């Protein structure tokens, strides 16, 4: 039944809160309130302010269709904010913006981000109702090169050697990286590949619906090997949505049961360990493997942790990818950006981002390049310290690495 009431929007509520708070604070303090969002600790190099769009009616649930996320190439940062994609150089100059940002109605893959792979910038748009689209962009201009929509929500992609692999609800797809044309697909029916793939040593690796890790020839789609994570004939036991990280001829599977290093050539297990359980993507560099797990951030060699740094309130950031550049590894939890020395795990610096009430602001994953670290702050502040009165606004902060 129509009640005659106009549905409240987030902007309406925020403006009402702003007015009510301003009246109360002005009466009590004799001046205008400071409603800014502040970064303290590590001083930012620069900050960019986004005026947020009114996202419609306030509705129950915490699903974020526009995940705040960042990525970096050798020369630029990419920020996905409310469905649009922005590029900045390390000095903070905006290079371009594009309508092809991340959009995620799917709960299947956790926090996903744009990816820069083999000279192409990839974003995924998973829409309500189960439709997914993979978008390949020119990282220098933001121009759309091609898109791929096979039906069903899509996983984060993998790309190597002129091939792109992506999983849909029913199939594992292999595409030509230059054109987006499908070269082959695997699965369908009871055989499905719901997890995100990786490409290493000419092999596409993905976990199937029976929880086996499978290696398929990147050129033909033919299965080369199938690996169980169980013992004594127990099938499967890999988590389909565990992240798989390629590194040369090895893939690293970060599953709830622990961390596995598997040969992409034949599926042989090179080592496994339980030092860092979790689902976030591992980050290999210089013979070490960096992971975010239930114990915090760890550096792994041969399945064993050389160091582990506990992270308080890790549930506020444990699903966010790590950033590795310039000898430091950076991670975020709500309201905090932290960096560690890659060799020893020694803390390097910390920045905190809080709103005007002192509450922690939700942050994106970090991205790092050229001695700069960027994060998106989803603060939706009513105003900001640059004097923008037309909020709500959000920010991207850049810190010196």
N, C-alpha and C positions, 0 to 999 in steps of 0.2 A: 504494500500500500504506500502511495506517495505521501510523505509527511509534510512537504513544502519546505523542508530544510535544505540548505545548500551544503553539500559535503565539505568538510574541512580539508584544507590542503596543508602540507608541511609548512609552506611559506606563511600561510595565515596563522598557524599556531605559533611559529617562531616570532612573527611580528607582534602577536598578542603578548607573548612572554616578554619580549623586549620592552614593550610599552609599560607593562605592569612592573617589570623590574626597574625600569628607569625612574618611574614615579616614586617607588619605594626607596631606592638608593639616593635619589636626588633629595628627597625629604630628609633622610637620615644623615646624609653627608654634606649636603649643601652644594653639590656639584654634579657633573655628568659622570655616569659610571664608565669604567673601562671594560668593554665587552670584547676585547681582542683575544686572539689566540697567540700564545707566546711560545717561542722555542728558547730554552735555557740550557746552560752547560756549553757544549760545543757551539760556537757562534756560526750562524748560517752565512754562506757566501752570498746567496741571493734567495729570493722568494718570489713566486708567481702566484697571483690570486685569481681564482676562478669564481665567477658568480654562478651559483648552481641553478639548474632549471627546476621549476616546480614539478615534482614527480607525481602529481595527481593526488588521489584520495589517500588518506592515511588508512592502512589496512593491517590486519594482524600478521604475525610471522616476521622472521628476521631475514628472509631471503633477500639477497642483494643482487638485483638484476644487472647492476652496473658496477662490477667489482673494481675498486681502485687498485691499480697495478702499474708497475713500471718495468722497463727493460732498457738495455743500453747496447750500443754498438761501439766501435772504436772512436767514433766522432760525435755521437749524439745520445741524448736520453729520450725515451718515448714514454708518455704518460697517458694511460687510458682512464678517462674521467667522464662518467655519466654517458657512456656509449660513444664518445668521440675520442680521437687519438691526437695527441699533440707531440711535436718534436721540438726539443731545445738543444742548443749547443752547450758545452760545459760552462760557458760564461753566463748562461741564462737567457740568451736571445732566442725568441721563439722562431723556429724555422718554417713550420707549416702546421696546419691542422686538417684532420680528415674525419669524415663521418663513420669510418670503419674501425671503431674501437671495440674493445671486449664487451660482450653482452652474455650473461650466463644465468639462465633459469634452471640449469641442471645442478642437482646436488651430488652428482656422481664423481666428479673429479677434484673436489676440494677447491682450494684457491689456485686459480690459473692466471697466467700472465701472458702478454705478448712475448714472442720469441724471435730473436734475430738468428737465423740459421742459414749458412752458406750464401750470405749476401741478400737474403730476402727477409722481410718483416712479416710475421704471421700473427693474425688474430683469429679468434673463434667467437661466433655469435650463436649461442644456444638459446632458442626462443621458447616461450611457453607453448605447450602442445607437442614438443618433441622434435622440432625442426632445428637442425644445426647447419652452419655454414662456415667453411674454412676460407679465410681471405688472405691472399698473398699480395703484399704491398711493396712498392719501391721505397726503401728506407730513406732515400735522399729527398723524395718529393711527397710521399704519402699517397701517390697514385696507385689505384687498384690495378694489379696485373691480371689476376684472375680470381674466381671464387669457385667453390665446390660444395654442393648441397645434395648429398645422396639420400637424405631422409634419416631421421633419428638424430639425437644429440651426438656431438663429436668430442673426442678426446683432444688433449693437446697434441700437436703434430710432432713428427721427427723428420729430419731432412739430412741427406748425405748423398754424394755421388750422383746428383741429378735426379734423385728420387725423393718423394715425400710420402710418408706413411701416416695414416690417421685411422682411428677406430670409430665406428658408428655403433648404434645400438645392436646391429646384427652382423656387421662385417668388418674385416680389416681391409683397408683400401691402400693401394700403392699408386701414386700419381707421378706424372712427369713434372719436374719442378719448374720447367720453363713455361708450360702451357696450362697445367692443372688437369690435363687429360688423364683419365683413369687407365692405367696399364693392366692391372689385375685386381681382383678382390678375392678374399678367402673368407670362409665361414658361411653363415646363413643356416636357417633351421636350428637344430639343437647345438650346432657348432658355432660359437660366438666368440668374439674377442672384445670384451667390454673395456679392457684397460688401455691406457696410453702406450703406444709402441716406442721402440728405439731402433735405430739403424746403426750397425757396426760391422765392419769387415764384409760388406756386401750382403748382410743378413738382416731381415726385419724380425725383431724379437718382441713378442707380446704374450701376455697371460690370457689363456682362453677361459671359457665359462666353467670348465672342469678344474680350474686352478692349476693347470700345467703351464710352464713357461715353454713357448714354442718358438723355434727358429725357422723362418721361411726365406727362401732365396729371393733377394730383392729384384732379380731380373724376371723370374718366372712365377713366383708365388708358391713354388713347390716346397713342402715341408722337408727340412733337412734333419731336424732332431726335435725331441720333446723331452722336457726335463721335469721331474717331480721334485717338490720341496719336502715330500714326506719321507718316511723311512719304513722298511719292512713291508713293502707292497702297498702302503697307504697312498692313495692317489692324491694328486694335487697339492693342496695346502699352501700355495701361493695366493696372496690376496689379489684379485683381478685389478684393483685400482692402485696397487703399489706402483711407485714411480720406478722407471727403468732409465738409467743413465748410461749412454755409450761413451767409451773411451778407448780409441784404437780398435783392438780386436776383442775387447772385453765389455760386457754389460754388467752394471751394478744394479741389483734388485733390492730396493729398500722396502722390506715387508714387515708386518707386525712381529714375525718370528725372528727378525734380525736382518743382517746385511749379507748379501750373497754376491760373489764375484764369479761370473759364468763366462766361459769361452763362447763367443758368438759363432765361431767356426763349427764346433761340434757339440756344444752344450755341456762340456765338462765343467765341473765345479772346481774353481781354482782355490777358493777359500770361502768360508762362511763364519759368521760371528754374531754374537748377541749383544755387542757393545752398544748398539744404538738402534733400538726399535722405533719404528715410526713409519710415516708414509711420504715424507718430503723428499724432493729430488736431491740426490747426492751431488757434490761438486768436486770433481777430480782436478788436481794440479800438483805438478812437481813430485810425483810419487806418493802423495798423500790424498786421502779422500775425506772431504769435510761433509758432515751430516748434522742435521738437527733432529734430535730424538727426545724421548721422554726424560732423559737425564740432562739435557741441555745441548750444547754444541760440542762436537768431538772431531778430532783428527784421527783417521784410521790408517793403519798400515797392516796388510795381511790379515785383516779381520780383527785386529786388536787396537784399542784406543791408545794413542801416544799421549794425548791429553784430553780432558773433558772439562768444560766450564759450565757449572750449573747455572740455570737461568730461572730466577724467581718468576712466578706467574706465567710459566711457559705456555699454558693453554691459551693465552691471549695472542700468541704469535707462532706457535709451533708448526703451523701448516704453511708458513710463508717461506718462499725460497730464500736461500742465502745469497749474498753478493760477494764475489771474490775479485779483488784487483789491488795492484800496487802494494802487495805484501800484507794486506789486512783482509779479514773476513767480517762482513757487517750483517747484522740481523736486526729485526724489529719485534717488539711486543707493543701492545697498546700504550701509547704515550712515551715510548722510549726507543731510541736508535743507539745501538751499541756496536763497537768494533773491537776485534781481537787481533793480536799478532798471529800470523799464520803458522809460524814455526813453533811457538811456545804456548799460545793461548793466552798470553798476558793481555789484560785489558789495555786498550789504547785511548779511547775517548768515548764519551756518552753525551747524548743530547736528549732532553725531555721536551715533549710538546703537550701542553695542557690548555684547556679552555679557560674562560674567565672565572669559572667557579673552582678551578683547580683540579678538575677531572681529567683523567687521561684521554687523549684523543685517539680514535682508531687510526692506525697507520697501514699503508700498503707494505708490500715487500720492498726492500731497498734495491737500487741499481747503482752500479759503480763503473766509472771509466775516467781516465785522464786525471786521477787524483781528486775526483769529486764523487760524492755519494748523494743520490736523490731519493726522497720518499714523498709520497702523497699523503696529506693529512685530511681525513674525512671529518672535518670539525663542524661544518655547517654553522659557522659563527654568525651571529646576527650582524656584526660589523667586524672590521679587522684593524690592525694597528697602522694601516695605510690610510685610514679614514673613509673606507668604502661604507656608505650607509644603506646600500641597496641590497643587503644580504638576503638569504644566507650565502656565505662564501666559504670556499675551501682553498687549500694551498698546496703547492709543491715547494718543499724545502730542499736546498742544496747545501751540503756541508763539505768542508775540505777534508779529504781522506787523510 
